[in-house]
Amino acid sequence: MPNADAVYAGDVHKWVVYANSLMLRLAMRVYYADAASHRSMLYRAVNHPYGVMKSKDDEATDGEVQAWSSRTTSMFHQSVQRMSHGFLLC
């Protein structure tokens, strides 16, 4: 399973923490619309044995996507730089 999960490499504990964090975020968003749901989701997320995200180590990231994004951004900046030099010479 680690090969199929590009985010947490099959670590179910981290996925539950991520889901609890999303539930906490949703609870904060429905506060004024539905106080009962807000309270229920808030307590379920925070009181779950795994809890919610507490540090940057819990962050959901995809190393391959980040590496690709970094390369693409670098190529974009290089292209813009080349184009701007071309315009300046004209």
C-alpha positions in Angstrom: 0.0 0.0 0.0 2.8 2.5 0.6 3.5 2.6 -3.2 -0.1 3.5 -3.9 -0.4 6.2 -1.3 1.7 9.2 -2.5 0.7 11.4 0.4 1.2 9.4 3.6 2.7 6.2 2.2 0.0 4.0 3.7 0.1 5.4 7.2 -3.6 5.1 8.2 -2.9 7.0 11.5 -1.9 10.1 9.5 -5.0 9.8 7.3 -7.3 9.7 10.4 -5.5 12.8 11.8 -6.1 14.5 8.4 -9.8 13.6 8.4 -10.2 14.8 12.0 -8.6 18.1 11.0 -11.0 18.5 8.1 -13.9 17.7 10.4 -12.6 20.4 12.8 -12.4 22.9 9.9 -15.9 22.1 8.9 -17.1 22.5 12.4 -15.7 26.0 12.5 -17.4 26.8 9.2 -20.9 25.7 10.3 -20.8 27.5 13.7 -23.4 30.1 12.9 -25.5 27.9 10.6 -26.0 24.8 12.9 -24.7 25.1 16.4 -25.6 21.5 17.3 -23.6 20.1 14.3 -20.8 22.4 15.1 -20.5 21.2 18.7 -20.8 17.5 17.7 -18.1 17.7 15.0 -15.8 19.8 17.1 -15.9 17.3 20.0 -15.6 14.3 17.7 -12.5 15.7 16.0 -10.7 17.0 19.0 -11.5 14.1 21.4 -10.6 11.3 18.9 -7.7 9.2 20.1 -5.6 10.3 17.2 -6.6 13.9 17.5 -6.0 16.6 14.8 -2.9 18.0 13.1 -0.6 19.6 15.6 2.6 20.2 13.6 4.0 20.6 10.1 5.0 16.9 10.2 1.2 16.0 10.0 0.9 18.0 6.8 -0.5 16.2 3.7 2.0 16.6 0.9 3.0 14.9 -2.3 6.7 15.0 -2.8 6.5 14.1 -6.5 3.9 16.9 -7.2 6.0 19.4 -5.2 9.2 18.5 -7.1 7.4 18.8 -10.4 5.9 22.1 -9.4 9.3 23.4 -8.4 10.8 22.4 -11.7 7.9 23.9 -13.7 8.1 27.2 -11.7 11.8 27.3 -12.4 11.4 26.7 -16.1 8.6 29.4 -16.2 10.9 31.9 -14.6 13.7 31.1 -16.9 11.4 31.5 -19.9 10.1 34.9 -18.7 13.7 36.0 -18.0 14.8 35.0 -21.6 11.7 36.8 -23.1 12.3 39.9 -21.1 15.9 40.1 -22.2 14.7 39.7 -25.8 12.3 42.5 -25.4 15.0 44.7 -23.9 17.3 44.2 -26.9 14.7 45.2 -29.5 
